[in-house]
Amino acid sequence: DDSCDSDLSIQYTSETLQYSTPTSTNPPLEIKVKLAASTRGRNIISNNEDNTGIFIWPASHLMCYYLNSLGKKSCLGKVCELGCGVGLVGITAVLSGSVSECLCTDGDANTLHLAQTNIDQNVHLHRVHHIRTELMLFGAALPEVHQHAFDTVLGADIIYPSMSDEVLMLLFQSVDALLKKDDDARFVLSFVSRDGHITPQRLIQAASDAAFSIDFLADEGTLFGEASSFSPDRPPMMGAKVFALRRNGNAAKLNDDLGGLTCKSFPGLKQKILRASEESSEEEWEAPFSCTSSSDEE
């Protein structure tokens, strides 16, 4: 069906997605979702409106595979998802049994309505009730019931090149305000680099500024075996990775060590930054003008 959000026209479709990994003790997980198939009109990011959540993005698929690989242990505890989009990750989290309860949040009311539609459809099929939605903007003041109330904050493909440094800072403010004040509290982030070294470098800096260290959890290779890091039977994940970010007084120092050639989180990042810096210097360099002496001119 079609709907019109101001001057943005959205054509929707429905898909049944399946998530399973070789090491998971869970059976394959099937989720039915309504999502945007295409849009016409204005850009999906326009002025103060961000409608990116009406689509499913590559890192969300990796997060779903990762969550289902954890098995029915409720090991992530009480969870808040930021930027939930169509609700796919939150639904996967509760149906996989990897969380005890999940609050799915998004900053766009229309996107959140779509998430609620998908949640209603899936929890009805599976008789799961410990999941709900709520409107939440990055950096906004939290009701007291949410302040330092969650064991885990989830975020899937919520950091991308067009995100400003200010919004990135507000994201970490929300993460810090939501997470419980204990050593086990973590921000589980599924991330895709779309612009070489630039956004990974910004992510590391923002995490360091907020005193969160970054640790590697999973990628397609670790979940399916290094020999099967890509398969036409799985949705494209664009080299996405899942990280665990935790409060750490030494976060800046620890994060500064990221980016070496053998680093699992950001392999070769330091080399890419250095190369970009050298290329920038070469572009700025100008050959001196050839000069002739006055005696030559005479």
Steps between C-alpha positions, in 0.01 A plus 500: 500500500594867470495779755603863493706660778490874416671508159657155540311222322576151635421167337492218755554128465499200734779246543561186703858494626680202650799508734712204607870432552695172504586529870161614628296271721190688388291373209491726192309814591236627256380859524238668285553872445341786314760743365553758229576366155560839341439872550432798277518870567727657759808338646435260790724727710362852470521794739410356841337185359683169475304221333794263449337253740228403250760285323704208636872577487787249469633516857152420633518159334834426666359604837208261453731210417714587803201520738364165385846344542492580873229245568220517756709631789357852552869589528447860392244559774271803484559672167427835336548528125576842355393574143292184475367574151252234389553308828691209349787492752276535805270226376797272436636575846185392684417205276856365524483507880822701524328778699257504792309803366546762229400863461516597131550873443525728200500875446246490216135443588402351163791255510409404856141428388642266236710327766194455720309346207780247449530426872126436529510261206794298629434489874145387427640205305753410771305610810781726621396808696813656654564747217362851444572824316562858606594823324853608599742753352876476550603720789145570620424506872388156621208421726623383838390144433755474215796668671783247545242223471636275224761225490552544127438767238474371143570700185505359147622715209421820688838667432559605140700762304233773495464494881642820647753500783237666720246220444771239556577665834128502589480128416771422755329725754184289464696175525670616819172618652317176417761247614517379857798620700682168517794337325287257301285768335579525129406668175480232230546673165480353151694727265583530129772724362381673182768766455835334559676621814287809566197376697694227686745770612211722614336208684821422687547866594139534620527182706825620655352842579208324673741261682378184327750237387430300183535121480432268209217248538415355159494534125374282218820297504486412871130412486514284187866401472780690332452308178136608476520872578272559201211295371229578243259323737542778757409868470799725423668628817774714342772388738302600808640433847344474845678682783456514877563845643542533877578786736871502570721764659780397262276502192701762311824306540339165416322640196820665381645150458225407252561496126811288459532245222393213731226698679168315471290812553657735245775311313746728324325820610818675613665427166195639313505818709872548434456439127211749483710758680789452258270524199349819640847648542588411141185667372579819691863511382571722204811496288694828520475727202803490273693823533752660274766727636524861398825425321325234292225742412753751388 
